[in-house]
């Protein structure tokens, strides 16, 4: 299965989550650390779901880029990473 990872810069490090699987979220010291921890979190969650006999939730998404007026503050912008 393929998922879309979304990363957000925090004051100290990064937060990462899978958009199609809202329960998979983590934080790392830097972007590479966050990517690695996000993959580990997804694998651990997949094992838990398998052990419980549950299917991995997958929310189909339609992603697109949109233009935002320049007067919107930079912190308010959502950046999509796939």
Secondary structure, DSSP 8 states (H G I E B T S, - for coil): ----EEEEEETTEEEEEETTEEEEEEEESSHHHHHHHHHHHHHHHHHHHHHTT----------------TTS-GGG------
